[in-house]
Amino acid sequence: MNLRDKNILVTGAGGFIGSHLAKRLVELNNNVKCFIRYNSRNDWGFIEFLPKEIRDNMEIIPSDLRDSDAVRDATEDVDVVFHLGSLISIPYSYLYPRNSIETNVIGTLNVLVASKENYVERIIHTSTSEVYGTAQYVPIDERHPLQAQSPYSASKIAADKIAESFYRSYNLPIAIIRPFNTYGPRQSARAIIPTIITQAIRSKKIYLGSLHPTRDFTYVEDVVDAFIKISRTKKAIGEVINVGSGVEISIRDLTYKILSLMDKKADIIIDKKRIRPQDSEVERLCADNTKARKILGWKPKINIDDGLMFTIDWISENIQIYKMHYTI
């Protein structure tokens, strides 16, 4: 599929990855609808931080994925749906599992039913590496068992399986992209990398949860490239495809790396309130991206040192945004 001059719906466009993807799609001369969660402030999330010339070429749809009528209307005359909308906070899912499950599972069902009814040509459903839980082996390929170690991961496993069922039952043209940890400019301060950077800017103490788990980080522009490639590739239909660097790093080593790049010194303090329940912690994540390389011709271009410096520079220049919107 040639991804130009298409009518495209991006759910979760107000989020971190969604806003970067929506921007790229506008730059590719597509007609982009941005489905964002309605709020009384008329806040468009990270769309607010995009250049005006980009925002002016987007159609903003404030609504809720749980509203089937709204989702059906949004998918009318749409060629491609990128479904990124979900409640992604793992700590939030511990407190309010019903909200996470209703949004992530029922919301996905609504997107799939509406796409089927409106004859959408391609649906890209967004999964997460959290569905794997703690690695039983590394690198983690797409055949790795799925383990629900939090209500959030359970909701995403359910959503993935519903997407798979619509491909198998109705021949709906669905591809599932499964990003590992994504980072970069505009990411919420609740994510681990902005958490470290924002604290290092303001203080000589950094409060974190568990330091030993490992994660596989990919720069957001590389992840957006994978979204674009998976939408263009017919062989991706019916497949689940990991998107990750294939390199793991512990939270402790990540913190020291960021401090070194920032030329900062700080004490790292374990905050018990930030630690996941024992059986819920995902101890190790490291992607096998062989399938992405073979089917999509994708591999990450930005190494972690360069990506972290881009992120550090952006957050440093925009620290007021974090002060306004987050407790850091």
C-alpha positions as CSV (number, residue, x, y, z in Angstrom):
1,M,0.0,0.0,0.0
2,N,1.3,3.5,-0.9
3,L,0.8,5.5,2.2
4,R,0.1,8.9,0.5
5,D,-3.1,10.7,-0.1
6,K,-4.9,8.2,2.1
7,N,-7.7,8.9,4.6
8,I,-6.2,7.7,7.9
9,L,-7.6,7.4,11.4
10,V,-5.1,7.4,14.4
11,T,-6.7,6.4,17.7
12,G,-4.6,7.5,20.7
13,A,-3.2,10.4,18.6
14,G,-2.9,12.6,21.6
15,G,-0.4,10.1,23.2
16,F,3.3,10.0,22.9
17,I,3.8,7.6,20.0
18,G,0.4,8.5,18.4
19,S,1.3,12.2,18.1
20,H,4.7,11.4,16.5
21,L,2.9,9.0,14.1
22,A,0.1,11.4,13.2
23,K,2.7,14.1,12.5
24,R,4.6,11.8,10.1
25,L,1.4,10.8,8.4
26,V,0.5,14.5,7.7
27,E,4.0,15.1,6.4
28,L,3.3,12.2,3.9
29,N,0.3,14.1,2.6
30,N,-2.4,12.0,4.1
31,N,-5.7,13.2,5.4
32,V,-5.4,12.4,9.1
33,K,-8.2,12.1,11.7
34,C,-6.9,12.2,15.2
35,F,-9.1,10.3,17.7
36,I,-8.3,11.5,21.2
37,R,-9.9,11.0,24.6
38,Y,-12.4,13.8,25.3
39,N,-11.9,16.0,28.4
40,S,-13.6,19.1,29.6
41,R,-10.5,21.2,29.1
42,N,-10.5,20.5,25.3
43,D,-6.9,19.3,25.8
44,W,-5.5,17.5,22.7
45,G,-2.6,15.9,24.6
46,F,0.7,15.9,22.8
47,I,-0.9,17.1,19.6
48,E,-0.8,20.5,21.4
49,F,3.0,20.6,21.0
50,L,3.1,20.0,17.3
51,P,3.7,22.9,14.9
52,K,0.6,24.8,13.9
53,E,1.0,24.0,10.2
54,I,0.8,20.3,11.2
55,R,-2.2,20.7,13.6
56,D,-4.0,22.7,10.9
57,N,-3.9,19.7,8.6
58,M,-5.5,17.3,11.2
59,E,-9.1,16.6,11.9
60,I,-9.4,16.3,15.7
61,I,-12.1,14.0,17.1
62,P,-12.4,14.2,20.9
63,S,-14.4,11.2,22.1
64,D,-14.0,7.9,23.8
65,L,-13.1,4.5,22.4
66,R,-15.9,2.9,24.5
67,D,-18.5,4.8,22.5
68,S,-19.2,2.5,19.6
69,D,-21.2,5.1,17.7
70,A,-18.4,7.6,17.8
71,V,-15.9,5.0,16.7
72,R,-18.1,3.9,13.8
73,D,-18.5,7.5,12.7
74,A,-14.8,8.1,12.9
75,T,-14.0,5.2,10.6
76,E,-16.3,6.3,7.8
77,D,-14.4,6.8,4.5
78,V,-11.2,5.7,6.2
79,D,-8.6,3.7,4.3
80,V,-6.2,2.9,7.1
81,V,-6.7,2.7,10.9
82,F,-3.7,2.9,13.2
83,H,-5.1,1.8,16.6
84,L,-2.9,3.1,19.4
85,G,-5.6,4.3,21.8
86,S,-5.4,2.7,25.2
87,L,-4.9,3.3,28.9
88,I,-1.2,2.5,29.2
89,S,-0.3,3.2,32.8
90,I,0.5,0.0,34.7
91,P,0.2,1.6,38.2
92,Y,-3.2,3.0,37.2
93,S,-4.4,-0.5,36.1
94,Y,-3.6,-1.7,39.7
95,L,-5.9,0.9,41.1
96,Y,-8.7,0.8,38.5
97,P,-8.5,-2.4,36.5
98,R,-12.1,-2.1,35.2
99,N,-11.3,1.2,33.4
100,S,-8.2,-0.2,31.8
101,I,-10.0,-3.3,30.7
102,E,-13.1,-1.5,29.3
103,T,-11.0,1.0,27.4
104,N,-8.4,-1.4,26.1
105,V,-10.6,-4.4,25.3
106,I,-14.1,-2.9,24.5
107,G,-12.4,0.0,22.8
108,T,-10.4,-2.4,20.6
109,L,-13.6,-4.4,19.8
110,N,-15.4,-1.2,18.8
111,V,-12.5,-0.2,16.4
112,L,-12.5,-3.7,14.8
113,V,-16.3,-3.9,14.4
114,A,-16.4,-0.3,12.9
115,S,-13.5,-1.1,10.6
116,K,-15.3,-4.2,9.4
117,E,-18.6,-2.4,8.8
118,N,-16.8,0.5,7.0
119,Y,-14.6,-1.7,4.8
120,V,-11.3,-0.3,6.1
121,E,-8.4,-1.5,3.9
122,R,-5.8,-1.9,6.6
123,I,-5.8,-2.0,10.4
124,I,-2.7,-1.7,12.4
125,H,-3.3,-2.8,16.0
126,T,-0.8,-1.8,18.7
127,S,0.3,-4.3,21.2
128,T,3.0,-4.0,23.9
129,S,6.0,-6.1,25.1
130,E,4.2,-6.2,28.5
131,V,2.1,-9.0,27.2
132,Y,5.1,-11.3,27.4
133,G,5.7,-10.7,31.1
134,T,9.1,-11.7,32.5
135,A,11.1,-13.4,29.7
136,Q,11.2,-17.1,29.8
137,Y,14.0,-16.9,27.2
138,V,15.8,-14.1,25.4
139,P,15.7,-12.7,22.9
140,I,11.9,-12.8,23.0
141,D,10.3,-13.8,19.7
142,E,6.6,-13.6,18.8
143,R,6.1,-17.2,19.8
144,H,7.0,-16.5,23.4
145,P,4.1,-17.3,25.9
146,L,1.9,-14.5,26.9
147,Q,1.7,-13.8,30.6
148,A,-0.7,-11.4,32.3
149,Q,1.4,-9.9,35.1
150,S,-0.7,-6.7,35.5
151,P,-4.3,-5.8,34.7
152,Y,-2.9,-3.6,31.9
153,S,-1.0,-6.5,30.3
154,A,-4.1,-8.7,30.7
155,S,-6.2,-6.1,28.8
156,K,-3.6,-5.9,26.0
157,I,-3.4,-9.7,25.7
158,A,-7.2,-9.7,25.4
159,A,-7.2,-6.9,22.8
160,D,-4.5,-8.7,20.8
161,K,-6.5,-11.9,20.7
162,I,-9.7,-10.2,19.7
163,A,-7.7,-8.5,16.8
164,E,-6.3,-12.0,15.8
165,S,-9.8,-13.5,15.9
166,F,-11.2,-10.8,13.5
167,Y,-8.4,-11.6,11.1
168,R,-9.1,-15.3,11.3
169,S,-12.9,-15.1,11.4
170,Y,-13.7,-12.2,9.0
171,N,-10.4,-12.0,7.0
172,L,-10.1,-8.4,8.3
173,P,-6.8,-7.0,7.0
174,I,-5.1,-6.6,10.4
175,A,-1.4,-6.5,11.4
176,I,-0.3,-6.4,15.0
177,I,2.7,-4.3,15.9
178,R,4.3,-5.1,19.3
179,P,6.7,-2.3,20.3
180,F,9.1,-2.8,23.3
181,N,9.9,0.3,25.4
182,T,9.7,3.4,23.3
183,Y,11.3,6.7,24.3
184,G,12.0,10.2,22.9
185,P,10.8,13.8,23.0
186,R,7.4,14.6,24.4
187,Q,7.1,11.4,26.4
188,S,5.2,11.6,29.7
189,A,7.3,12.2,32.8
190,R,5.6,9.1,34.2
191,A,7.8,6.9,31.8
192,I,11.2,5.8,33.1
193,I,13.5,7.9,30.9
194,P,11.8,11.2,31.4
195,T,11.4,10.4,35.1
196,I,15.2,10.1,35.4
197,I,16.0,13.1,33.2
198,T,13.5,15.5,34.9
199,Q,14.7,14.6,38.3
200,A,18.3,14.9,37.3
201,I,17.7,18.4,36.0
202,R,16.1,19.6,39.3
203,S,17.8,17.6,42.0
204,K,20.7,15.5,43.1
205,K,18.4,12.8,44.2
206,I,16.6,10.4,41.8
207,Y,13.7,8.3,43.2
208,L,13.0,5.1,41.3
209,G,11.4,1.7,41.9
210,S,13.2,-1.5,41.2
211,L,16.6,-1.1,39.6
212,H,17.4,-4.6,38.4
213,P,14.8,-5.2,35.7
214,T,16.0,-4.9,32.2
215,R,14.2,-3.2,29.3
216,D,14.7,-2.9,25.5
217,F,14.5,0.7,24.4
218,T,13.8,2.0,20.9
219,Y,13.8,5.7,19.8
220,V,10.3,6.9,18.9
221,E,11.2,7.9,15.3
222,D,12.4,4.3,14.7
223,V,9.1,3.0,16.1
224,V,7.2,5.4,13.8
225,D,9.1,4.0,10.9
226,A,8.0,0.5,11.8
227,F,4.4,1.6,11.9
228,I,4.7,3.1,8.4
229,K,6.4,0.0,7.1
230,I,3.9,-2.4,8.6
231,S,1.0,-0.5,7.0
232,R,2.7,-0.7,3.6
233,T,3.6,-4.4,3.7
234,K,1.0,-6.9,2.6
235,K,3.0,-9.8,4.1
236,A,2.4,-8.2,7.5
237,I,-1.3,-8.9,7.4
238,G,-2.3,-11.5,10.0
239,E,1.1,-11.3,11.7
240,V,2.4,-10.2,15.0
241,I,5.7,-8.3,14.7
242,N,8.0,-7.3,17.5
243,V,9.6,-3.8,17.3
244,G,12.7,-3.5,19.5
245,S,16.4,-3.0,19.4
246,G,17.4,-6.4,20.6
247,V,19.5,-4.9,23.3
248,E,18.6,-4.9,27.0
249,I,19.7,-2.6,29.8
250,S,18.9,-2.6,33.5
251,I,17.2,0.5,35.0
252,R,20.2,1.0,37.2
253,D,22.6,1.1,34.2
254,L,20.2,3.2,32.3
255,T,20.2,5.8,35.1
256,Y,24.0,5.9,35.2
257,K,24.1,6.3,31.4
258,I,21.7,9.2,31.5
259,L,23.6,10.9,34.4
260,S,26.8,10.5,32.5
261,L,25.4,12.0,29.3
262,M,24.0,14.9,31.3
263,D,27.3,15.3,33.2
264,K,25.4,15.0,36.4
265,K,25.9,13.3,39.7
266,A,23.0,12.1,41.8
267,D,22.0,9.7,44.5
268,I,19.7,6.9,43.4
269,I,17.0,6.2,46.0
270,I,14.6,3.3,45.9
271,D,11.1,4.5,46.5
272,K,9.0,1.6,47.8
273,K,5.8,3.3,46.4
274,R,7.2,2.9,42.9
275,I,7.9,-0.8,43.2
276,R,5.4,-3.1,41.5
277,P,3.9,-6.0,43.4
278,Q,6.4,-8.9,43.5
279,D,4.6,-11.3,41.2
280,S,3.7,-8.4,38.8
281,E,7.2,-7.1,38.1
282,V,8.5,-7.9,34.6
283,E,12.1,-8.8,35.3
284,R,13.5,-8.9,31.8
285,L,12.6,-7.8,28.3
286,C,14.7,-8.1,25.2
287,A,13.3,-8.2,21.7
288,D,14.0,-10.6,18.9
289,N,13.4,-8.3,15.9
290,T,14.2,-10.9,13.2
291,K,10.6,-10.9,11.9
292,A,10.6,-7.1,11.6
293,R,13.8,-7.3,9.7
294,K,12.6,-10.0,7.3
295,I,9.0,-8.9,6.7
296,L,9.3,-5.1,7.0
297,G,13.0,-4.5,6.2
298,W,13.1,-2.6,9.4
299,K,15.8,-2.1,11.9
300,P,16.5,0.7,14.4
301,K,18.7,3.5,13.1
302,I,19.2,5.6,16.3
303,N,21.5,4.1,18.9
304,I,20.6,4.6,22.6
305,D,23.3,7.2,23.3
306,D,22.1,9.4,20.5
307,G,18.4,8.9,21.2
308,L,19.0,9.7,24.9
309,M,20.8,12.9,24.0
310,F,18.0,14.0,21.7
311,T,15.6,13.3,24.5
312,I,17.7,15.0,27.2
313,D,18.1,18.1,25.0
314,W,14.3,18.3,24.3
315,I,13.3,17.9,27.9
316,S,15.9,20.4,29.0
317,E,14.6,23.0,26.5
318,N,10.9,22.3,27.5
319,I,11.2,21.6,31.2
320,Q,8.4,24.1,31.9
321,I,6.0,21.7,30.1
322,Y,6.9,19.0,32.7
323,K,6.6,21.5,35.6
324,M,3.1,22.5,34.4
325,H,1.7,19.1,33.7
326,Y,3.5,16.7,36.0
327,T,4.9,16.4,39.5
328,I,8.7,15.8,39.0
